[in-house]
Amino acid sequence: MGFARGADRRVPGLRRGEAAALAGVSVEYYARLERGAIAGASEAVLDGVARALQMDDAEREYLYRLARQAAGATHAGRRSGKHAAVWRPTRSIQWVLDSMQSAVAMVGNGRTDLLAWNPLGGALMDEMLASATTTPPNFARFIFLEPVARRFYPDWESIAGINVAQLRTEAGRDPHSKPLHELVGELSARSDHFRTLWGRHDVWEHQSGVKRFHHHVVGNLTLHFNGLDLVGESGVQLTVLTAHPGSRDHEALELLGSWAPSTSREERPHPTDAETTPRKFGETV
C-alpha cells in the first residue's frame, strides 16, 4: 500500500489512520464508519473505503446495500420480517430443468434453500434430499448438521465458508428476513464452526467456478458451475453444473443420469402455473 512496515506494528494490516488516508476521509470520520454510522455516507466515501480495503465486487455491493439500508431505503419487492411464500417453479421452468439431461440443474435462493431441480440434480443431491428435515431442503443445514456432508464435499472447509458467505450476502439484501434469522439462529446454536464463520462477515456471490463432490454411487466428480439469474423471478437463481464432454466426469454424470430414477418426480416441488388445465392443439388461450 506504500506505507513503511515499521517495527512497532502489534498486528498485521493497516492502522486506522492509514486506512482513512487511503479512503480519503479523516480518521474521526473513518472511526464513525467502523462503529456502523454509515448513514449519509456519500458514494465517493463508499468508493474510497472499498478501494482502500481492496474489496471485490461482492463486498462492494454488500457495503453499498448496508449504506442504503442505514439511510432508510427499502428493497423493492422483498417482504422483510415476514414469512414470504416459498417460491415454486412454474410448469415451463420445470420443463426447462427437465430438458437438461447431461447437466445438473437446480434453483435456489439466497437462504440456500433448494427450490427446484432436474432428475440429475436430484440424483446428485439425493443424500441431502433424504436427510432433509425441512421443506424446502436447505444446503446450510446439510453442510453443517449432516455428517455425510463432509464426505460428499471433499473441500468441505471451503464449501462451508462459501455457504456462510452466501447467507451473509443475503442478510445484506434483506436484513430483517425472519426465515433467515431463524436459520442463522438455529445453525449458530447447533454448530460452533458455523458460528465462527458467521462472525467473519465474509460475503460471496454465486457466479461461476468449480466444485468437487464424492457421490456414493459414481465416486468423485469435478463439475463446473454457473449461476444464472432468472429474469422476472426475484430472489432465486438457476445453477447449472456441467463437465467437459468426453471427460471422466462427463461419463460419471451420464452414469448418474441412468441412476436418476431413484429420485422420483413426486419428491420434487409441485410446479405452479396458470397453465394447469391441458388444452387441445389449436385451442385459443
Secondary structure, DSSP 4 states (H G I P E B T S, - for coil): ------S--SSSS--HHHHHHHHTS-HHHHHHHHTT--TT--HHHHHHHHHHTT--HHHHHHHHHHHHHHTT---TT--TTS-PPPP---HHHHHHHHH-SSSEEEEEETT-BEEEE-HHHHHHTHHHHHH--SSS-BHHHHHHH-THHHHH-TTHHHHHHHHHHHHHHHHHH-TT-HHHHHHHHHHHHH-HHHHHHHTTT------EEEEEEEETTTEEEEEEEEEEE-TT-TTEEEEEEE--TTSHHHHHHHHHHHHGGGS-GGGSPPP--STTS---TT---
